[in-house]
Amino acid sequence: MDELLNAGATPVAEPDTNTRSRLLPPYHVIIENDDDHSQIFVILILRKVFGYDDAQAIDLMHTAERAGEAVVWTGPKEVAELKLDQLLTFHEKRDDRDLGPVGCRIEPAS
């Protein structure tokens, strides 16, 4: 055994051929329509959180109004969670009332 160590032999692990990379599925960030938040508020948060221009933000806001919800972003789960947290930090305040954040969630893209 000492002869092998002194001879410079280096153990080499055989690669596991049964190992596959698993990609996590992308996630959607979804905003929900409600009767409390103003259109301007929804447009502003879409611009701030996602960097959308006015036309994109307006289109997504109208989609949420028509369908009850809109997918506003899709990507890695960790980033979707961050975007969700960012959306939840914005509260609309009107007439000395805090209306809270717009309804939103993430879910796996199918």
CORWOVEN-V253975 format. One record per pair of residues at least 6 apart in sequence whose ideal C-beta (glycine too) atoms are under 8 Angstrom apart, sorted by the first residue. I is the first residue (numbers start at 0). J is the second residue. Records with the same first field share a line. If there is no record, write none. Layout:
I = J ; J
This chain:
23 = 75 ; 76
24 = 76 ; 107 ; 108
25 = 73 ; 74 ; 75 ; 76 ; 79 ; 107 ; 108
26 = 73 ; 74 ; 75 ; 76 ; 79 ; 80 ; 105 ; 106 ; 107 ; 108
27 = 70 ; 72 ; 73 ; 79 ; 105 ; 106 ; 107 ; 108
28 = 70 ; 71 ; 72 ; 73 ; 79 ; 82 ; 83 ; 86 ; 103 ; 104 ; 105
29 = 68 ; 69 ; 70 ; 71 ; 103 ; 104 ; 105 ; 106
30 = 41 ; 45 ; 59 ; 63 ; 68 ; 69 ; 71 ; 86 ; 101 ; 102 ; 103
31 = 63 ; 67 ; 68 ; 101 ; 102 ; 103 ; 104
32 = 63 ; 64 ; 66 ; 67 ; 68 ; 69 ; 102
33 = 101 ; 102
35 = 91 ; 98
36 = 91 ; 98 ; 101
37 = 91 ; 93
38 = 60
40 = 89 ; 91 ; 101
41 = 56 ; 60 ; 63 ; 101
42 = 53 ; 56 ; 57 ; 60
43 = 56 ; 89
44 = 86 ; 89 ; 101
45 = 51 ; 55 ; 56 ; 59 ; 60 ; 71
46 = 52 ; 53 ; 56
47 = 85 ; 89
48 = 82 ; 85 ; 86 ; 89
49 = 56 ; 71 ; 72 ; 82
51 = 59
59 = 69 ; 71
60 = 69
62 = 69
63 = 69
72 = 79 ; 82
73 = 79 ; 108
76 = 105
79 = 105
80 = 105
82 = 105
83 = 103 ; 104 ; 105
86 = 100 ; 101 ; 103
87 = 100 ; 103
88 = 100
89 = 100 ; 101
90 = 97 ; 98 ; 99 ; 100
91 = 97 ; 98 ; 99 ; 100 ; 101
92 = 98
